[in-house]
Each structure stands twice: as structure tokens, then as C-alpha cells.
Amino acid sequence: MIEAMRQVTFFLSCILLSAFGLMACEEKQVVNSKPYTGPQQETYDVQVVYSDSGHKVIRMVTPVQLDLLTGDRIFPKEIRLYFYDKAGTEHTWLRADSGRYIRMQNLYRMIGHVKIENRIKQETLETDELFWSPDQKRIYTDRPVTSRTPTGVTNGTGLVATQDFKQYGLGKVRNSQMQVNDLPE
């Protein structure tokens, strides 16, 4: 009797294993899935310091940074850049509603209500889009720009500036007002 039960158990085990084996041989369906294109990493309360020969040159601050698989970075919330002189004194700041770093070009794109203030010269610049190239150490745009100084307001289209904003030029100046002192007689 025990021998008969062993044979039945063995027989049922063989049938069960054969059934599992047949199910494993079924052709598997390939699921068409799109590759993931979202952020690889999210970082909060970001502060990055760029230095040159041990001197702080620029400090970038943003509440959120999204790192993509391509090496690009998205700054979906406000981004601020602070520029420093060789003594470590902050002289200019830049802010934008959002931004993006394009790794292949080593280029930052600032978007929305971009404002730059040079505290030493008491100048402000406003535009809706701006690019910063760390390699070329320059900032530029081809969009409309408004420059405010203690002596007037200048409107133009296009801007090229050194990254510290000590020198800049506006293109296609229009509808501007400047205070002129000491005209020759």
C-alpha cells in the first residue's frame, strides 16, 4: 500500500512538473515600452560654488535640480547666480523663474523674468531669456532687454556681456532715455 502511494505521488509529481515545463515553453510577448526620459536624480536646496584658482567666482542657488540621463539639468523653480570679485565680494546677481543646463554645449539657459543687478554700478538689466556660457565667460541673449542706470533707461534687442557684467553691449537700441550732464557749449 505504501509502495502504491509512492508511485501515485511520483506519477502526480511528474505530471505537475511536465505541466510547468510546458507553460515555460510558451512564447513570451514582447511589451513595447518607451525608454524612461524623466529625471535620473532630484536634488533639493542646491548651492553650487564655481571657483577659479581657489577664488569663489560664482555661486548658484536653486530649490530644485533635476538631473537627466543625458547629463542635462533642469531647474524648474527660481534660479539665482551670484558673481564675486577676487576679494570675494558679491557685486552682481542674476535671477530667473527657471533654467536649464545643456551639457553638450556647457551652456545655461535662464528663462522667465530674468533680472540682473550690478550693485556697484547700480544697474539692472531685464529680459525674458538669457544664456550663460562658462567656457566663454559671457552672457548673451537675442531677446528684448531693458537696462536701468542712475542716469536713464535703455531698451534694446540683444545683449552680450562679460559673465561678471562689468562690460556689456545692447543691440538695436530704441525708445531710450538718458540724462546728459555737462554738454559742451
C-alpha positions in Angstrom: 0.0 0.0 0.0 2.8 2.4 0.9 4.5 1.5 -2.3 1.4 2.3 -4.3 1.1 5.7 -2.7 4.7 6.4 -3.5 4.1 5.5 -7.2 0.9 7.7 -7.3 2.8 10.6 -5.7 5.7 10.2 -8.1 3.3 10.0 -11.0 1.5 13.2 -10.0 4.8 15.0 -9.4 5.9 14.1 -12.9 2.6 15.3 -14.4 2.9 18.6 -12.4 6.5 19.2 -13.5 5.6 18.4 -17.1 2.8 21.0 -16.9 5.1 23.6 -15.5 7.7 22.8 -18.2 5.1 23.2 -21.0 4.0 26.5 -19.6 7.5 27.7 -19.6 7.8 26.9 -23.3 5.1 29.3 -24.2 6.2 32.2 -26.5 6.6 35.3 -24.4 5.1 38.5 -25.7 7.4 41.5 -26.1 6.0 44.6 -24.5 6.7 47.8 -26.4 7.7 50.2 -23.7 9.2 53.6 -24.2 12.6 54.3 -22.6 12.4 56.4 -19.4 13.2 60.1 -20.2 12.4 61.6 -16.8 15.0 62.8 -14.2 17.6 60.3 -13.1 18.0 62.3 -9.8 16.3 65.1 -8.0 18.3 67.4 -5.7 16.8 69.9 -3.3 18.2 73.2 -1.8 21.1 73.2 -4.2 24.1 75.6 -3.8 27.0 75.2 -6.2 30.1 77.3 -6.0 32.3 77.9 -9.1 35.8 78.9 -8.4 38.9 80.0 -10.3 42.4 79.4 -8.8 40.8 78.9 -5.4 38.7 82.1 -5.5 34.9 82.0 -5.4 33.7 83.4 -8.7 30.0 82.4 -9.0 27.5 80.8 -6.6 24.4 79.2 -8.0 21.3 78.6 -5.7 18.1 76.9 -6.7 15.5 75.0 -4.7 15.2 72.0 -7.1 17.6 70.5 -9.7 16.6 67.6 -11.9 19.5 65.6 -13.4 18.6 63.9 -16.7 20.2 60.8 -18.2 21.8 63.0 -20.9 23.7 65.0 -18.4 21.4 68.0 -18.8 20.0 69.6 -15.7 16.6 71.3 -15.3 16.0 74.0 -12.7 12.1 74.1 -12.6 12.0 76.7 -10.0 13.8 80.0 -9.4 17.5 80.0 -10.1 19.9 82.6 -8.8 23.6 83.3 -9.7 25.8 85.5 -7.5 29.0 86.9 -9.0 32.1 87.7 -6.9 35.2 89.8 -7.4 38.7 88.5 -6.5 38.3 89.7 -2.9 35.2 87.6 -2.5 32.7 90.5 -2.5 29.4 89.9 -4.2 29.0 92.6 -6.9 26.3 91.2 -9.3 23.4 88.8 -9.1 21.1 87.2 -11.6 17.7 85.6 -11.1 15.3 83.7 -13.4 12.0 81.9 -13.0 13.6 78.6 -14.2 16.6 77.4 -16.1 18.3 74.5 -17.9 21.9 73.3 -18.2 22.8 71.9 -21.6 25.7 69.5 -21.1 26.7 69.0 -24.7 27.3 72.8 -25.1 28.2 73.6 -21.4 25.6 76.3 -21.6 23.0 77.6 -19.1 19.7 78.9 -20.3 17.8 81.2 -17.9 14.0 81.6 -18.6 11.3 83.9 -17.4 11.6 87.3 -15.7 15.4 87.3 -15.9 16.9 90.1 -13.9 20.5 91.1 -13.4 21.6 93.7 -10.9 25.2 95.1 -10.6 25.2 96.6 -7.1 28.4 98.5 -7.6 27.2 100.4 -10.8 23.6 100.5 -9.6 22.5 99.0 -12.9 19.7 96.4 -13.6 19.0 94.5 -16.8 15.8 92.7 -17.5 14.8 90.2 -20.3 12.8 87.0 -20.7 15.6 84.7 -21.7 19.4 84.7 -21.2 22.3 82.3 -21.9 25.4 81.9 -19.8 28.5 80.2 -21.3 31.0 79.3 -18.5 33.6 78.3 -21.2 33.4 81.7 -23.0 32.8 83.6 -19.7 30.0 85.6 -21.3 26.2 86.1 -21.0 24.1 86.8 -24.0 20.6 87.0 -25.5 18.9 88.0 -28.7 15.6 88.9 -26.9 14.4 92.4 -25.9 16.4 93.9 -23.0 15.8 96.8 -20.7 18.8 98.4 -18.9 18.2 100.8 -16.0 21.0 103.0 -14.6 21.0 106.0 -12.3 21.1 108.2 -15.5 18.4 106.6 -17.6 16.6 103.7 -19.2 17.9 101.9 -22.4 15.8 99.5 -24.4 17.3 97.2 -27.0 17.2 93.8 -28.6 20.1 91.6 -27.9 22.8 91.7 -25.2 26.4 90.5 -25.0 28.2 90.8 -21.6 31.1 89.5 -19.7 29.9 87.0 -17.1 30.7 89.4 -14.3 28.6 92.1 -16.1 31.4 94.7 -15.8 31.1 95.3 -19.5 28.1 94.8 -21.8 26.6 96.0 -25.0 23.0 96.2 -26.2 21.9 95.8 -29.7 19.2 97.7 -31.7 18.7 100.4 -29.1 15.3 102.1 -29.2 12.8 104.2 -27.1 15.5 105.1 -24.6 16.0 108.0 -22.2 19.4 109.1 -20.9 20.3 112.0 -18.6 23.2 114.0 -20.1 25.3 116.3 -18.0 27.9 118.8 -18.9 27.2 119.3 -22.6 29.8 121.4 -24.4 28.7 124.9 -25.2 
